[in-house]
Amino acid sequence: MSRRGFTRRNVNAVKNQRTFVLILVIATIVIDHDRAVGDELDVRVPRTDAGRLSESFRRVAEQVLPAVVTIETMNGPRKTRQWEMREMSLRHRSDASTMDHSDGSRGRASYGTGSGIIIDRRGYILTCHHVIESADTILIYLSDGRRFHPASVWTDPRTDLAVIRIEGAGDLAEAKLGDSETLRVGDWVVSVGDPYGLGISVSAGVVSAINRQSPDGSSTRLIQTDAATNPGNSGGALINLSGEVVGISEGGYGLSAGFQGIGFAIPVNVADRIARKLMDNGHIRRAYLGCHTNSISAAVARHIGLAEKRGVIVSDVTAKTPADTAGIRIGDVLTHFSGSVVDDPYHFQQMIDQAEPDHQYEVTIVRGSLHLKVQVRLELLHENDEFDRGFSPHQTGHSRQRTDESLGMDLDELGPEIAGELGFRDASQGVLITNVAVRGPAYDEGVSAGMVILRVDDQAVHDLAGYQAAMKNKSLDEGVLVLVGTPEGNHFVVFQR
């Protein structure tokens, strides 16, 4: 073989090798491209699912937001910082209070924010009892910004629920109520409320647990969720992805002001039942049996010879109660109520709560080796559950000052000495507000003792006589525009009934 022939074969081999390498490179590029496309497809699939979930959240929010309201509450008298300092100074000088009024004027005002759900387009709003508990003034803000005072308020402290009725709002958007019994752990839910008074907000999470025992020991079993539940969310809506209310947000867990990932909601089935009774009757008629029960531990079940650990064991019976009359004894095991199995003391209490007073029910008892059925006629539980209060102004009782009873405030001349103490530069302008009655129109508009009234509509006010003249023939039904001043600045308010 010649050297030339060898060289040609070698060259051809090299060419073939190069061609093979090129093919490998192209194949590698194609494979890598396919992998990249595959990776891209793998990424796109969850993105599509996430997009659908996002659309679900968006749709739910759009459906529910018009039916969620903000509730503001106010307690106690309002005073400017300068007025409080003046009162403290006067008390220090006299070693006694000069402002000791029955409405608690020595205290400080407190404010609260919560949420509510419109459950009837006629103006019925469902919220939590603790949102409005002990409030002197309640204000309802609809999603369109309109503000209303309650026409009626009813509450049920036992379930921490309340219904507020407003008038004159027209045909309102109402929330669609779902079935909380269909909830399962892991279901997506959306929380809608007004956290920290920031405005109606939406957060999402899952159902962490169902039938959770209430931290306060009440008989209502709660929904636990990790959807953000901050101060102000109470009374708001917990929604499923069908846009249905499945729970009423009750609050978070723990003492920290921050959200701990644990929020609770009252099941809507419970809330709806209580709300309808409040709307129909203004109060809740509850039955009572008259005995205390406990859960049955495995040890107790073995000790008393129970074949299966179910029902509740009676730990106390009050004399002359339905339980006593029916012959229920301490140590009895109650396994059924009106044909339904009794699971535990909380479940049993719910059964009693949902039963009707003055009705007869069958209770199944295990007493040793005996299985008994007794008839129990439940009686009405007497408790003061009503919270239907008016919001009319009350008189404050000052003896040396003029009182505007229609607005709920006391007035005095603004002299140079007081003006200087409070930080007003001009003592000739306005009349001094010395006390604001809780629940009055002035209180509702944020007016505080220590402010001055400078104008009424288009009339300047220099003294009490001028104020009385300016207010003459004014109608609170039509509204009165008033300019009030503080050392920091002035602002207008409208007093309206």
C-alpha positions in Angstrom: 0.0 0.0 0.0 1.4 3.3 -1.0 1.8 6.2 1.3 -0.6 8.2 -0.9 -3.3 5.6 -0.6 -3.0 5.5 3.1 -3.2 9.2 3.3 -6.4 9.3 1.2 -8.0 6.6 3.4 -6.9 8.5 6.5 -8.4 11.7 5.1 -11.7 10.0 4.3 -11.7 8.5 7.8 -11.2 11.9 9.3 -13.9 13.4 7.1 -16.3 10.6 8.2 -15.3 11.2 11.8 -16.0 14.9 11.5 -19.4 14.2 9.9 -20.3 11.8 12.7 -19.3 14.4 15.3 -21.3 17.1 13.5 -24.3 14.7 13.5 -23.8 14.1 17.2 -23.6 17.9 17.9 -26.8 18.5 15.9 -28.6 15.6 17.7 -27.4 17.0 21.1 -28.7 20.4 20.2 -32.1 19.0 19.1 -32.3 16.9 22.3 -31.4 19.8 24.5 -34.0 21.9 22.6 -36.6 19.3 23.2 -35.6 19.1 26.8 -35.9 22.9 27.1 -39.3 22.8 25.4 -40.3 20.0 27.7 -39.1 21.9 30.7 -41.0 25.0 29.5 -44.1 22.9 29.1 -43.6 21.5 32.6 -43.4 25.0 33.9 -46.4 26.2 31.9 -48.7 23.6 33.3 -48.6 24.8 36.9 -48.6 28.3 35.7 -51.9 27.6 33.9 -53.3 26.0 37.1 -52.1 29.0 39.2 -53.8 31.3 36.7 -57.1 29.4 37.0 -56.8 29.6 40.8 -56.1 33.3 40.6 -59.1 33.8 38.4 -61.2 31.9 41.0 -60.0 34.2 43.8 -60.7 37.2 41.6 -64.2 36.0 40.8 -65.0 35.3 44.4 -63.7 38.7 45.5 -65.8 40.5 42.9 -68.9 38.6 44.0 -68.5 39.1 47.7 -66.9 42.6 48.1 -70.2 44.6 47.6 -71.8 42.6 50.5 -69.1 43.2 53.0 -69.2 46.3 55.3 -66.9 48.1 57.7 -68.2 48.6 61.3 -66.7 51.3 63.4 -67.4 51.6 67.1 -66.7 54.3 69.6 -66.8 54.3 73.4 -66.3 57.0 76.0 -66.0 60.8 75.6 -63.7 62.5 73.2 -61.3 65.2 74.4 -58.4 67.0 72.8 -55.0 66.5 74.4 -55.1 70.2 75.6 -58.5 69.8 77.2 -57.4 66.6 79.0 -54.3 68.5 80.3 -56.5 71.3 81.5 -58.8 68.9 83.4 -55.8 67.2 85.0 -54.5 70.6 86.1 -57.8 71.6 87.6 -58.1 68.3 89.4 -54.6 68.7 90.7 -55.4 72.2 92.0 -58.6 71.2 93.7 -57.5 67.7 94.7 -60.9 66.6 93.3 -62.5 66.1 90.0 -64.6 69.0 88.7 -66.0 66.9 85.8 -67.6 63.9 87.6 -70.4 63.1 85.2 -72.5 60.0 85.1 -71.5 59.3 81.5 -67.9 58.7 82.5 -66.4 61.9 81.1 -63.2 61.4 83.0 -62.3 58.4 80.8 -60.8 58.4 77.4 -62.4 57.5 74.1 -61.7 54.2 72.5 -62.3 53.1 68.9 -62.8 49.8 67.3 -63.1 48.4 63.7 -64.8 45.3 62.6 -66.5 43.8 59.6 -70.0 42.6 58.7 -71.9 40.8 55.9 -75.1 41.9 54.3 -77.3 38.8 54.5 -80.6 40.4 53.5 -80.9 43.1 50.9 -83.4 44.9 53.1 -80.6 46.1 55.3 -79.7 43.2 57.7 -76.0 42.8 58.5 -74.4 39.8 60.2 -71.3 40.4 62.4 -69.8 39.2 65.7 -71.1 40.2 69.1 -67.7 41.2 70.3 -67.3 43.7 67.5 -70.1 45.9 68.8 -70.1 44.8 72.5 -70.6 47.8 74.9 -70.3 50.3 72.0 -71.7 53.7 72.6 -71.9 54.5 68.9 -71.9 52.1 65.9 -71.3 53.3 62.3 -71.8 51.1 59.2 -69.9 51.9 56.1 -71.1 50.2 52.9 -68.8 49.3 50.0 -69.9 52.4 48.1 -68.8 54.6 51.0 -72.3 55.4 52.4 -72.5 55.6 56.2 -75.4 54.5 58.3 -76.4 54.3 62.0 -78.1 51.1 63.2 -81.9 51.2 63.3 -81.8 48.1 65.5 -79.1 45.9 67.0 -79.6 42.4 68.4 -76.9 40.1 69.7 -76.3 36.6 71.0 -73.2 36.6 73.2 -73.3 32.9 73.6 -72.5 32.3 69.9 -70.7 35.7 69.5 -73.1 36.7 66.8 -75.0 39.9 66.1 -77.4 41.3 63.6 -77.6 45.0 62.7 -80.5 46.5 60.7 -80.0 49.7 58.8 -82.7 51.7 57.0 -82.9 53.8 53.9 -80.0 52.1 52.1 -82.2 50.8 49.2 -81.9 47.4 47.6 -78.5 46.1 48.8 -76.2 43.4 47.5 -76.5 40.4 49.7 -74.0 37.6 50.2 -74.8 34.1 49.2 -74.7 31.7 52.1 -73.3 28.2 51.5 -73.2 25.0 53.6 -70.4 24.8 56.1 -71.1 21.1 56.5 -69.5 20.5 53.1 -66.1 21.9 54.1 -63.2 19.6 54.3 -59.7 20.1 55.6 -57.5 21.4 52.8 -60.2 23.3 51.0 -59.3 26.7 49.6 -61.1 29.6 51.3 -61.0 33.4 51.0 -61.2 35.8 53.9 -62.8 39.2 53.3 -62.8 41.9 56.0 -61.4 45.2 57.1 -58.1 44.5 58.9 -56.8 47.3 61.1 -59.3 49.6 59.5 -57.2 49.7 56.3 -60.3 49.0 54.1 -61.9 45.9 52.9 -59.2 43.4 52.0 -59.0 39.9 50.6 -56.7 37.1 51.8 -56.6 33.4 50.9 -55.8 30.2 52.7 -57.0 26.7 53.4 -59.2 25.0 55.9 -56.8 23.9 58.6 -59.4 22.1 60.8 -63.1 21.7 61.3 -65.1 21.3 64.4 -62.4 23.0 66.4 -63.2 23.6 70.1 -63.6 27.4 70.7 -60.7 28.9 72.7 -63.2 30.6 75.0 -65.0 27.3 75.8 -68.3 28.0 74.1 -70.3 25.2 72.6 -69.9 26.4 69.0 -67.4 24.3 67.1 -65.3 26.5 64.8 -63.6 26.4 61.4 -59.8 26.9 61.7 -58.0 28.5 58.7 -54.7 29.9 57.9 -56.2 32.7 55.8 -55.0 36.0 57.4 -57.3 37.0 60.3 -56.2 40.2 61.8 -57.9 42.7 64.2 -60.8 44.2 62.2 -61.5 41.0 60.2 -63.9 39.9 62.9 -67.4 39.7 61.5 -66.1 39.4 58.0 -66.8 36.6 55.5 -65.0 33.3 55.0 -65.8 32.3 51.4 -65.4 29.1 49.4 -64.3 29.1 45.8 -68.0 29.1 44.7 -68.4 32.5 46.2 -70.5 31.3 49.1 -70.1 32.4 52.7 -69.1 29.3 54.7 -68.0 31.1 57.9 -68.1 34.3 59.9 -64.5 35.3 60.9 -64.2 35.5 64.7 -60.6 36.4 65.1 -57.1 35.0 65.4 -55.4 33.0 68.1 -53.0 34.1 70.8 -52.2 37.4 72.5 -49.9 38.8 69.9 -51.2 41.6 67.7 -49.7 39.9 64.6 -51.4 37.1 62.7 -50.1 33.7 63.9 -51.4 31.6 61.0 -54.4 30.5 63.1 -57.8 32.1 62.5 -61.3 30.9 63.5 -64.6 31.3 61.9 -68.1 30.5 63.1 -69.8 28.0 60.7 -72.3 29.7 58.5 -74.9 27.0 59.3 -74.8 28.1 62.9 -74.6 31.8 62.1 -77.6 31.6 59.7 -79.8 29.8 62.2 -79.0 32.4 65.0 -79.3 35.3 62.6 -82.8 34.2 61.4 -84.0 33.9 65.0 -82.6 37.4 65.8 -84.3 38.9 62.8 -87.6 37.2 63.5 -87.7 37.6 67.3 -85.0 40.1 68.3 -83.6 37.6 70.8 -82.8 33.9 71.1 -85.0 31.6 73.1 -82.8 28.8 74.4 -83.8 25.6 76.2 -81.9 24.1 79.1 -81.7 20.7 80.6 -80.1 21.3 83.9 -77.2 19.0 84.1 -73.4 19.1 83.5 -71.7 16.5 81.4 -68.1 15.4 80.7 -66.4 13.4 78.0 -65.9 9.7 78.6 -62.3 8.6 78.8 -61.2 5.1 78.0 -60.5 4.5 81.7 -64.0 5.7 82.7 -65.6 3.6 80.0 -63.8 0.5 81.2 -64.6 1.3 84.8 -68.3 1.7 84.3 -68.4 -1.2 81.9 -69.3 0.6 78.7 -69.0 -1.6 75.6 -68.1 1.4 73.5 -66.8 4.8 74.4 -69.6 7.1 73.2 -71.9 9.6 74.7 -71.4 11.9 77.7 -71.4 11.2 81.4 -73.5 13.3 83.8 -71.3 15.0 86.4 -74.0 17.2 88.1 -77.7 17.6 88.1 -79.3 20.8 89.4 -82.4 20.3 91.6 -85.8 21.2 90.2 -84.6 21.3 86.6 -85.9 19.3 83.6 -83.0 16.8 84.0 -83.9 16.3 87.7 -87.6 16.0 86.9 -86.9 13.4 84.2 -84.9 11.3 86.7 -81.4 11.8 85.2 -78.7 11.0 87.8 -75.0 11.8 88.3 -73.1 9.0 86.6 -75.7 8.3 83.9 -74.3 8.1 80.4 -76.4 9.9 77.8 -75.9 8.3 74.4 -78.8 9.7 72.3 -80.9 12.9 72.2 -84.0 12.9 70.2 -82.7 9.9 68.2 -79.4 11.4 67.4 -76.1 10.1 68.7 -74.3 12.2 71.3 -70.6 12.6 70.5 -69.2 14.7 73.3 -70.3 17.5 75.7 -69.9 20.2 73.1 -72.0 18.4 70.6 -74.6 17.6 73.3 -74.8 21.3 74.3 -75.3 22.2 70.7 -78.2 19.8 70.6 -79.8 21.4 73.6 -79.2 24.9 72.2 -81.0 24.0 69.0 -83.9 22.4 70.7 -87.1 24.3 71.5 -88.1 25.3 75.0 -91.4 23.7 76.3 -90.9 20.8 73.9 -90.5 17.1 74.9 -87.5 15.1 73.8 -86.4 11.5 74.2 -83.0 10.9 75.9 -81.3 7.5 75.9 -79.4 6.6 79.1 -77.0 3.9 80.0 -77.1 3.3 83.8 -75.0 0.3 84.7 -76.5 -2.6 82.9 -79.7 -0.8 82.2 -80.5 1.0 78.9 -83.3 3.5 79.5 -85.3 6.0 77.5 -86.7 8.9 79.3 -88.8 11.9 78.2 -87.5 15.3 79.0 -89.5 18.5 78.7 -86.9 21.3 78.2 -87.5 24.7 79.8 -86.7 28.2 78.7 -83.2 29.4 79.7 -83.6 32.9 81.2 -80.7 35.1 80.3 -80.3 38.7 79.2 -79.2 38.2 75.6 -80.8 41.3 74.1 -78.7 44.2 72.9 -81.3 46.5 71.3 -80.4 50.0 72.3 -81.3 53.4 71.1 -78.7 55.9 70.0 -80.5 59.1 71.1 -78.5 61.9 72.8 -78.6 62.0 76.6 -78.1 65.0 78.8 -74.8 65.5 80.5 -76.0 67.5 83.5 -73.7 70.5 83.6 -75.2 73.3 85.8 -73.1 76.3 84.6 -72.9 75.7 80.9 -75.4 75.8 78.1 -76.4 72.4 76.6 -77.3 71.8 73.0 -79.4 68.8 73.6 -80.1 68.2 69.9 -76.4 67.7 69.2 -75.4 66.3 72.6 -72.8 68.7 73.7 -72.1 71.4 76.4 -70.9 74.9 75.3 -69.2 77.8 77.1 -67.6 81.1 76.2 -64.0 80.9 75.1 -62.2 83.3 77.4 -58.6 84.5 77.0 -57.4 82.4 79.9 -58.9 79.1 78.7 -57.9 79.9 75.1 -54.3 80.3 76.2 -54.3 77.1 78.2 -55.7 75.1 75.2 -53.4 76.7 72.6 -55.9 78.9 70.8 -54.4 82.2 69.6 -57.7 84.1 69.2 -60.1 84.0 72.2 -62.7 86.1 70.3 -63.5 83.4 67.8 -65.9 80.6 68.5 -67.6 79.0 71.4 -65.9 76.3 73.5 -67.1 72.7 73.6 -66.7 71.5 77.2 -68.4 68.1 77.0 -69.7 65.8 74.3 -72.4 63.3 75.2 -71.7 59.8 74.2 -74.1 58.6 71.4 -75.0 62.1 70.3 -74.7 63.5 66.8 -71.6 65.6 67.8 -70.0 62.5 69.2 -70.8 60.5 66.1 -69.0 63.1 63.9 -65.8 62.9 66.0 -66.3 66.2 67.9 -64.3 66.4 71.2 -64.4 68.5 74.3 -61.7 71.2 73.9 -62.7 72.0 70.3 -64.4 75.3 69.3 -67.3 76.0 67.0 -66.3 78.7 64.6 -69.1 78.7 62.0 -72.6 77.4 61.5 -73.3 77.1 57.8 -72.3 80.6 56.5 -72.6 82.4 59.8 -69.5 83.1 62.0 -69.8 82.3 65.7 -68.2 84.6 68.3 -70.1 83.7 71.4 -73.0 81.7 72.8 -75.6 84.2 71.7 -74.2 84.0 68.2 -74.2 80.3 68.2 -77.8 80.1 69.4 -78.8 82.6 66.7 -77.0 80.7 64.0 -78.6 77.4 65.0 -82.1 78.8 65.2 -84.5 77.1 62.8 -81.8 74.6 61.7 -82.9 71.1 60.9 -80.8 68.1 61.7 -82.9 66.1 59.2 -81.5 68.3 56.4 -78.1 68.6 58.0 -76.1 71.5 59.5 -72.6 72.3 58.2 -70.3 73.3 61.1 -66.7 74.5 61.2 -64.9 73.2 64.3 -61.4 74.3 65.3 -58.5 72.8 67.3 -55.1 74.3 68.0 -53.8 72.1 65.1 -56.4 73.3 62.6 -60.0 73.5 61.6 -62.3 71.1 59.7 -65.9 70.9 58.7 -68.5 68.4 60.0 -72.1 67.9 59.1 -74.5 67.3 62.0 -77.4 65.2 60.8 -79.9 63.0 62.4 
